Amino acid sequence: MSVAIALHRVSAGYKSPVLDDINLEVGNEVVAVVGRSGSGKTTLLRLIAGLLEPTAGTVDLLGVAPAVARRRKRIGFVAQDARLHPWRTVRENVTLPLEVNRTARTNGHIGPDEWVARMGLSDAIDAYPHQLSGGMRQRVALARSLVIDPEVLLMDEPLASLDELTREDLRDELLRLWEGRARSVIYVTHDIEEAVLLADRVVVIGGTRPGRVRGEVRITLARPRTKALRREPRFHDLVEEVRGHLQ
Amino acid sequence: MTARRTLVDLAVALVAIAGIAVILEVWARAFRVPSYLLPAPSAVVARMATDAGLLAREGGITLGEAAAGFVLGTGVALGLATVMAWSRPLERTLFPLAILVKLTPIVALAPLFTLWFGFGTAPKVAIAALITFFPMLVNSFVGLRSADLQEVAFLQTLGASGGEIFRHLRVPSALPYLFSGARISLNLALIGAVIGEWTGADRGLGRVIFVANANLDLTILFGAVLVLAAIGIAANALVGAAERRVLHWHPIAIAT
């Protein structure tokens, strides 16, 4: 398994340190990062996306520095409660990543309209973001981050602001996506069950500040996974194991 | 839809003005107020009809000066706001200068401008531009800085350049601010042009008001003020229509 994301003894912070001595390697797999609010989960994503420079250690993305990977357009990013560009329609929002940084090569053989269709938004393709529900907006956010077919997908609590039923639908959507193309995904969440359901590996960060890696749980549940898994004892054992690292 | 909105806006404004006129008319007649203190609205309207040509001509001159000043002041403000949004050091250098310009009273500058630029159109345009400048600068600067940080981060992860982020995100984010700046500045530009004419001119509504004031000719004075108000209301309605068209995606446009 080739390593797509590698963090080596990374520390980072703003005025005070937020993360300390983080080691993490991610291949073609889904790694969920869980931790309490303020444990440095978002800071970790900003580091990997190259939006924040580490104060110590190195971050490696596809063998280069994050800033270089960014310029090559290899990173997909989905934020919590994406506001999108309110003056653009759904289609125009999904096309936006293709309009910027045009010199970079994109693998996207699946066009914007097709991504919109896959997210079940074909009927709303000419709608503006203010006409969409929160769940639909997150689907657009997902489609626009996938349209460049990125090798690395960074997701910052993408379902946190949605209601429970919409979250379940979108979790299924994500599971289907993972089955498709192999990607390196870092999925930040504070929802332990969500992490276990979606990920191949769950990394727990936290503790007193600065946060460190508190533990790691390999999720050995077979794919394809469905929400029926949540009723199985094995699922609960894994959830309890992750919870143990959090306490 | 938009055109109808504009007409409704205008109708509401006219009804309000008519209401006030009726009250004044009753007042003037009931208490026999002398016309050099408060002319009856009917007398003002009659005078406006008589001197319609004069009011239209002078109003056109004032409108032209105000419009030129507005365009000039807005242009300079947009340029500076862009530079200031780009670089913190430049922001720190330019903003105090802008405040200095803002704090200098226009009435102090107006005679000076006449001295510098003569009695023609130039000093009036300069004053209108000056008075337009500050609200447009502040609004466009705040607007350019108001871009959603998550969206900035999203574009950055795609390797978008600063120019691309500016064009695709910062400029559209600034539009609502620009429109509210324009609403403030348009009326200010009109006032600026009138002040300019007041301090030395042979043309324009400001001149009409100045002369009428000296002669206690209140019907034409009120007539000129009404024409000025009509220009202001029309300009505002125009900006409102443009705003609803351009910002159809914005909560303000959606709510109205």
Chai-1 contact restraints between the chains, C-beta under 6 A:
chainA,res_idxA,chainB,res_idxB,connection_type,confidence,min_distance_angstrom,max_distance_angstrom,comment,restraint_id
A,A49,B,T157,contact,1.0,0.0,6.0,A-B,restraint_1
A,L51,B,A153,contact,1.0,0.0,6.0,A-B,restraint_2
A,R70,B,T157,contact,1.0,0.0,6.0,A-B,restraint_3
A,R70,B,G159,contact,1.0,0.0,6.0,A-B,restraint_4
A,R71,B,G159,contact,1.0,0.0,6.0,A-B,restraint_5
A,K73,B,L158,contact,1.0,0.0,6.0,A-B,restraint_6
A,K73,B,G159,contact,1.0,0.0,6.0,A-B,restraint_7
A,I75,B,T157,contact,1.0,0.0,6.0,A-B,restraint_8
A,F77,B,F154,contact,1.0,0.0,6.0,A-B,restraint_9
A,F77,B,T157,contact,1.0,0.0,6.0,A-B,restraint_10
A,A79,B,Q150,contact,1.0,0.0,6.0,A-B,restraint_11
A,R83,B,D148,contact,1.0,0.0,6.0,A-B,restraint_12
A,P86,B,W249,contact,1.0,0.0,6.0,A-B,restraint_13
A,W87,B,P172,contact,1.0,0.0,6.0,A-B,restraint_14
A,W87,B,W249,contact,1.0,0.0,6.0,A-B,restraint_15
A,P97,B,L158,contact,1.0,0.0,6.0,A-B,restraint_16
A,V100,B,L158,contact,1.0,0.0,6.0,A-B,restraint_17
A,V100,B,A160,contact,1.0,0.0,6.0,A-B,restraint_18
A,V100,B,E164,contact,1.0,0.0,6.0,A-B,restraint_19
A,N101,B,L158,contact,1.0,0.0,6.0,A-B,restraint_20
A,N101,B,G159,contact,1.0,0.0,6.0,A-B,restraint_21
A,N101,B,A160,contact,1.0,0.0,6.0,A-B,restraint_22
A,A104,B,G159,contact,1.0,0.0,6.0,A-B,restraint_23
A,Y128,B,W249,contact,1.0,0.0,6.0,A-B,restraint_24
